[in-house]
């Protein structure tokens, strides 16, 4: 019913307002706003009374998430992208190696069953790329016909969401930062990276309302262009890739106009906060208690070793802590969350690289997942 959809939008708006209030409070260091939105989504999705409206959430991801990505990429001039992206190349491939380490260990230590190698391949694919790689490799390996398919999918959502929460919180864990320092985090804290809620103004900046309307109009057109081309080429799963390409092209060719626009980060962060909420609302706690323990154990071993190996390499080779968090996010959870977390933490220089490196994960994940399944099946 229409009123239910409207009520749900009101609930989303209320939680976004609470997250923004939290960010400006002294409690933000203990409960990051992104984490607050994520856990709020989990809570509401598992209440006895169904509040979450799946069709509203689906429409948001389909229509507004590309707009949010376009807004985040407004300052992604191609002249600076490659210089910025280099900081994530090494951490990202270390993250892939860490995932493979975890998969091999989980495969060897857990009891065997008929579809174990296929499960390992599917888990590899989804933790290098994302959910669409989970589906693609499941079909390729015929794992979608396995009795373990449903519980593996449930475990993927639950463990992925838990790890996402951990990555958001990890930036505030002082002991981790002492072991692996971060120049990017330090710059954000002293204000050298642009504050997303207080954009710099100059004499050429458009009036606030005109600036916001201009930003939203351009972002909607970029998102529409990306969706159109993706549909035309029958590559709908790669819509964000085309949105990224058009957004970067616009930011490069219309640099002077972009410099006159302010406040687009505020619009982007509202969309990203809702995105975090929707991710959390995808966790069904009841289904996790009904037979997915083995799949969850497999995922937990892989995720734990993924982070430990990545963090250990970062410690030994002095990698930036913010860069390994975003690389891990892009690898395990995909480009949208990587860019969103970078933006939420005001790590402006990692927003575009996080998105681009995550898209690279999409491209590689199917090949890596199928290869892993084939190799492990011989054991």
C-alpha positions, 0 to 999 in steps of 0.5 A: 500500500502507498502509505506503507511506502511513504511511512518507510521513507519517513523512517529512513529520513528519521534515521538519516537525521539521527546519523547526521546528528550523531556525526556532530556529537561527541559519540561519533568516535565510538559509533560512526554514523555509517555503522549506526545506519547499518545496524539500524537496518539490521534491527528494523529488518528483524522486528516482529512487525515488518517495516522494511519495504523491499520494493522501496529499497530495490528502487533506491538501489536501482535509481538513486545509488547511481546518482549518489555515485555520480555526486561522489565523483564530481571532483574526479578529474582524470588528470588526478585519478591515476595518481590517486589510484596507485595508492590502492593497487598494491593493497588491493592485490594483497587483499585478493591474495589474503582472500585466497589464503583464507579460502585454501585454509577453510577448504583444508580444515573443514570437513569435506562434502560433495560441493565443497570445491564449488562452494570455495569457488563461489566464496572466492568470487564473491569476496574478490568481486561482489554479489553478481560474481556470486551468482555468475560463478554459482551458475558456472559451477552449477552450485545454484543446484546444490542444497547448500546454495541457499545457506551459502547466500544467507551466510554471504549476506550476514558475514559480509554485513558484519565485516562491513561493520567491522571495517567502519569501526576499525578506523576508530580503533586506536591500537590498530592505527598505532600499528599501521599509521595512516597519513590519509586519516591524519590529514582528514582529522586536521582538515586537510582533506575536504570536509564533506559537510562543509564544502569550501566556498569561493567568489565564483560558487553558485548560490546554494540552492542553484548549486544543489539543483545543478548538482542533482540535475547533472548527477541524474543525467549522468546516472541515466546515461550510464543506465542507458548504455549498460542496458543497450549493451545488455550489461546492466550488472555493470551500470556503475562502471558506465556511471563512473566513466561518464562522471569522470568524463564530466568532471574532467571536461567541465572542471570549471563548472564543477569548481563553482558547485558546492554542497553536492557531497551533502546530497551524496552522503544522504544517499550513502547513509540510506544505502548503508541502512538498506545493506543492513536490512538485507540480513535475515537473522532467523534464516541464519539460525536455520542451517547455515552454520557450516557456510558461516564458519567457512566465510568466517575463516576466510574473512578472518584470515583475509584481514589478518594477512592484509593487516600483517602485510600492511604492518611489515611494509608500511602501507597506509591504514586507510588504504588497506581498509578501502582496498579490503572493502572494495575486494570483499564488499564491492565498489559502492561500499568502498566509495561510500565508506571513503566518503563517510570518513572524509577520505576524499582522495580514496573515493574514486580509487575505491570505486575503480579498484572495486570495479576491477575486482568485478572483472577479475572475480569470476576467473579467480573463483572458477580457477580456485574451484578447479584447483581445489577440486583436485585435492 
